[in-house]
């Protein structure tokens, strides 16, 4: 059987001290503050957030140098055409415009791309 002095010492060690009532809430509050600051940063409206924003549709003229070569019926058809253009070493992208999905290529590849997808868009 354990000695009574050892049991008394363990009982004193397992009880909370008067500083625990102050430090524990401060630590929890600090942890919550850090969490709140991280979430505010992650979901801030600034452009520095790591969370991807939804794609916004715009006019087909808003894509700079890229030239629209076709207007597929839906996104799946446009993606198939884009993959076919990529297979023929033509850099292409599928953009969401207000007129619907738009297949875009660089001006140097425009005639080659139009010849390749002629009749399907």
PENORPE-V418348 format. One record per pair of residues at least 12 apart in sequence whose ideal C-beta (glycine too) atoms are under 8 Angstrom apart, sorted by the first residue. I is the first residue (numbers start at 1). J is the second residue. D is the distance in whole Angstrom. If there is no record, write none. Layout:
I & J & D
I & J & D
//
This chain:
55 & 96 & 6
56 & 96 & 8
57 & 96 & 5
57 & 97 & 6
57 & 98 & 5
58 & 97 & 6
58 & 98 & 7
59 & 97 & 6
59 & 98 & 6
59 & 99 & 8
60 & 95 & 7
60 & 97 & 5
60 & 99 & 6
60 & 102 & 5
60 & 104 & 8
63 & 95 & 6
63 & 104 & 6
65 & 106 & 7
65 & 107 & 6
66 & 93 & 7
66 & 95 & 8
66 & 104 & 4
66 & 105 & 7
66 & 106 & 7
67 & 104 & 6
67 & 105 & 6
67 & 106 & 7
67 & 107 & 5
67 & 110 & 5
68 & 97 & 8
68 & 102 & 5
68 & 103 & 7
68 & 104 & 6
69 & 103 & 5
69 & 104 & 7
69 & 105 & 6
69 & 110 & 6
69 & 113 & 5
69 & 114 & 5
69 & 117 & 7
69 & 121 & 8
70 & 102 & 8
70 & 103 & 4
70 & 114 & 8
70 & 117 & 6
70 & 120 & 8
70 & 121 & 3
71 & 99 & 6
71 & 100 & 6
71 & 101 & 7
71 & 102 & 6
71 & 103 & 7
71 & 121 & 6
72 & 94 & 8
72 & 100 & 8
72 & 101 & 5
72 & 103 & 6
72 & 121 & 6
73 & 100 & 8
74 & 101 & 7
75 & 94 & 7
75 & 101 & 5
78 & 94 & 5
78 & 101 & 4
78 & 102 & 8
78 & 103 & 6
79 & 94 & 6
81 & 103 & 6
81 & 117 & 5
81 & 120 & 7
81 & 121 & 7
82 & 94 & 5
82 & 103 & 6
84 & 116 & 7
84 & 117 & 7
85 & 103 & 8
85 & 105 & 7
85 & 113 & 6
85 & 116 & 7
85 & 117 & 7
88 & 112 & 8
88 & 116 & 6
90 & 105 & 6
90 & 109 & 5
90 & 112 & 6
90 & 113 & 5
90 & 116 & 7
91 & 105 & 7
91 & 106 & 6
91 & 109 & 7
92 & 104 & 7
92 & 105 & 5
92 & 109 & 8
92 & 113 & 7
93 & 105 & 8
103 & 117 & 7
103 & 121 & 7
//
